[in-house]
Amino acid sequence: MCSAHAQSTGSVVQALINARTEIIAVLPKVGCQDIAVALKTAAAKGTSVFLITERATVHRGGYLLNVSHGPESIQTYLYAGPLPSAWVLVDNAWVASGVTLDQEGVDVAPTISQDAATLRSLNTWARQVTAAGPIKRPDLLKLHYGK
C-alpha cells in the first residue's frame, strides 16, 4: 500500500505490515494494539523495526513488552523524557503521525507526509536517539518488574 492511501489507522497498519526494509516507530505509550501487532508482523517478515518509547512506559502498561519481545529484528530504545507525539517512518519514504497511532479508541485520521525535509529531520533525530544502542530484552524485563 502506498502512503497516498494511508488515510486511516487501519491503512497505516496495513502499510506497516507491508514495509520493505525499515520502520522507525516513535510511540510514547505503545498504546495501540493494532500498531503493536503490525510492528511484530513486519519484523517477522524481516523488516527492521526501531521502537523508541518513553522510559516511563516500562511501568505504564500498554504493549511495550509484547512488541519488544517479538522477532529479533525489533530493537527497543528508551527515551529519558517525554516524547511530544507519536509517529512512524516507513522505509524512509513517508511518515504517519498522530495520537491515533498510540492510543486505543481514537478515531482521528493520522497525518501523512512525504516531505523530504521532514523525513530527513525525523531520521536524523531517530539516529541520534538510537546511537547508544537498544535496551537488551532481559534488562527491559528487569526494569518492568523492578529488579
C-alpha positions in Angstrom: 0.0 0.0 0.0 1.4 3.4 -0.9 1.4 6.3 1.5 -1.2 8.1 -0.6 -3.7 5.5 0.5 -2.8 5.6 4.2 -5.8 7.6 5.3 -6.7 5.8 8.5 -5.1 3.9 11.3 -6.2 0.7 9.5 -4.4 1.6 6.3 -1.3 2.7 8.3 -1.4 -0.7 10.0 -1.5 -2.4 6.6 1.3 -0.2 5.3 3.4 -1.1 8.3 2.9 -4.8 7.7 3.9 -4.3 4.1 7.0 -2.2 4.9 10.0 -3.5 3.0 13.2 -2.5 4.8 12.8 -0.4 7.9 10.2 1.1 10.3 11.1 3.7 12.9 8.2 3.8 15.4 8.2 6.6 18.0 5.4 5.7 20.3 5.3 7.5 23.7 3.0 4.9 25.3 2.9 2.0 22.9 -0.8 2.1 23.5 -2.4 0.9 20.3 -2.8 -2.9 19.9 -3.2 -2.8 16.1 0.1 -0.8 15.6 1.9 -3.2 18.1 0.7 -6.3 16.1 1.7 -4.6 12.8 5.2 -3.9 14.1 5.6 -7.5 15.1 4.2 -8.8 11.9 6.6 -6.6 9.8 9.5 -7.7 11.9 8.6 -11.4 11.4 8.9 -10.7 7.7 12.4 -9.4 8.2 11.8 -5.7 8.3 14.0 -3.8 10.8 11.9 -2.2 13.5 13.3 0.5 15.7 10.8 1.2 18.5 11.5 4.4 20.5 9.3 4.9 23.6 9.4 6.9 26.8 11.3 5.2 29.6 8.3 5.7 31.8 6.3 3.4 29.5 8.1 0.4 31.0 5.8 0.9 34.1 2.7 2.2 32.4 1.4 -0.9 30.7 0.5 -0.8 27.1 2.0 -3.1 24.5 5.7 -2.4 25.1 6.7 -5.8 26.4 4.6 -7.6 23.8 6.3 -5.7 20.9 9.8 -5.6 22.3 9.8 -9.4 22.9 8.9 -10.1 19.3 11.2 -11.1 16.5 14.9 -10.4 16.7 14.6 -7.6 14.1 12.8 -5.4 16.7 15.1 -3.2 18.7 13.7 -1.1 21.6 15.1 2.2 22.8 14.0 4.0 25.9 13.9 7.8 25.7 14.6 9.6 29.0 12.0 12.3 28.7 8.5 12.8 27.3 8.0 12.3 23.6 5.7 15.0 22.1 4.0 13.0 19.5 3.6 9.5 18.0 4.9 8.8 14.5 6.1 6.0 12.3 8.6 6.4 9.5 8.2 3.7 6.9 11.0 2.7 4.5 12.4 6.3 4.9 9.7 7.2 2.3 6.8 8.6 4.3 5.7 9.3 7.9 2.4 8.9 9.6 1.8 10.9 12.8 -0.9 11.5 15.4 -2.4 10.3 18.6 -4.4 7.6 16.9 -1.1 5.6 16.4 -0.5 5.4 20.1 -3.9 5.3 21.8 -6.9 2.9 21.6 -10.3 4.2 20.7 -9.2 7.5 19.0 -10.9 7.9 15.7 -8.8 10.6 14.1 -7.0 10.2 10.8 -3.2 10.2 11.1 -1.3 12.9 9.3 0.7 11.6 6.3 3.8 13.3 4.9 6.4 12.6 2.2 8.1 16.0 2.7 11.8 15.3 2.2 13.0 17.8 4.8 10.6 16.3 7.4 11.7 12.8 6.6 15.4 13.8 6.9 14.8 15.6 10.2 13.0 12.7 11.8 15.5 10.2 10.6 18.4 12.3 11.9 16.7 12.7 15.3 16.0 8.9 15.4 19.6 8.1 14.6 20.8 10.3 17.4 18.4 8.6 19.9 19.4 5.1 18.8 23.1 5.7 18.6 23.7 4.4 22.2 22.1 1.1 21.2 18.9 -0.7 22.1 18.0 -2.0 25.6 18.5 -5.7 26.0 15.4 -7.7 26.4 16.4 -9.1 29.9 17.2 -5.5 31.0 13.8 -4.4 29.9 12.1 -7.1 31.9 14.2 -6.2 35.0 13.1 -2.6 34.7 9.5 -3.6 34.3 9.5 -5.9 37.3 11.7 -3.6 39.4 14.6 -6.0 39.8 
